[in-house]
């Protein structure tokens, strides 16, 4: 009886948590189908009287969202690929190779994770400005081609692979490069998939940095493009929510298809809880 009650309580808590997490998304979709008058009604209206699907068409035409979409796809794919490659190489070096100062370097880079990202905005902007990369793909991509958080996660996963496998591969004549890509990476695919998805979501949703380094629509990404619905005259909430739905749906679909790899990868990296 006690076990049954505890399970029921657990399901109730989890269900409440799921409902709380879903409420903002439900409100976003509901608002995207309202009229401008219904968006500011007090008390709020959850279900509009007439579903205005035309809001999605108006939102798409209100700004060059196709250009923003292409920019977001390019930036997300390039930064994710670059970050995964550099992180795999660095994680392998810290996990399996022995070299002078390895522990000091790892501790030093680990300490950099305590630096708030906002403190790097000005130095990065000044550097890229001197390189004449402002308002280009380079400004959006270069600062995010490496991440020590990703290195840390992959290092934990690589260390879980027994050293005996590494030594056996070396005895069989495999090089470090061959062991990494033929044995270690396939064995750690769940962790690599997890950090890949997390990086893609972070890059896709990035707002502050793209806002700072872009001046016009040629290089802006989708999150920055949402500003088109906020003017001096006010905010068109129904169009803003419709456009926000465009932005969120790709990442939701990606997560739903790959969630089991994310959970498995985070569990293997030791970052549970």
C-alpha positions, 0 to 999 in steps of 0.5 A: 500500500505504501509503495502504491501511494508513493508511486501515485504521489510521484506521478502526480508531482511529475504530471504537475511539473509537465503541466507547468512546463507546457503552460507557456507553450500552450499560451503561445499557441493560443495567443498566436490564434487570437485577434489583437483585442483578445491578446490584451483582454483582462481576464485573459482568454485561453481559447479564442472565439475564432481561430485566426490562422491568418496570423501565421501568414501575416507574421511570415510576411511581416519580415524577411523570415526566410532569410532569417531562417537560412541564417539560423540554419547556417550558423547552427550547423557550422557552429555545432559541427565546429564545436563537436570536432574541436571538443572531441579532439580536446576531450580525447587528449584530456581523457586518454593521452599523457602530456606535460601539464595536462591536469593544470591545463584541464583545471585552468580551462575548467575555471574559465567556465565560472566566467559569465558569458556576458563578460566576454561580449565586449572583448569578442566584439572589439576583436571581431570589429578589428577583423572587420567581421561585424554583420557577417557569418564570421561574427556569429560563428567564430566565438562558438567553434569551441566550448569547454563545457562540451569538452568536459562532458565528452571527457567524462564519457571518454574516460568511462571507456576502459584504458584496456581497450585503448592499449589493445588497439595500440597493440593491434597497430591502431594509431591514436587518430584511428582509435579515436574515430573508429572505436572511441567515437562510436562507443560514445555516440549517445554522449556526442548526440546529447551535446550535439543537440544541446549545442544546436538548441543553444545556437538556434535560440541565441539572441544577445550575441546575434543582436550585437553583431548584426546590423541588418537582415542579411545576417540576422537570425530568427530570434533577433528577427522577432523584434520586427513585431515590437515598435514604438507603437506597441507590440503585436502580440498575436503576430509575435507569438505566431512567429515564435512558434515558427522559431520553436517548432524545429527544435521541439521536433529535434528534441522529440526524435533524439530525447533518448540519446540526450538522456543517455548521454547526460547520464554517461557524462555524470551530470545527472541531477 
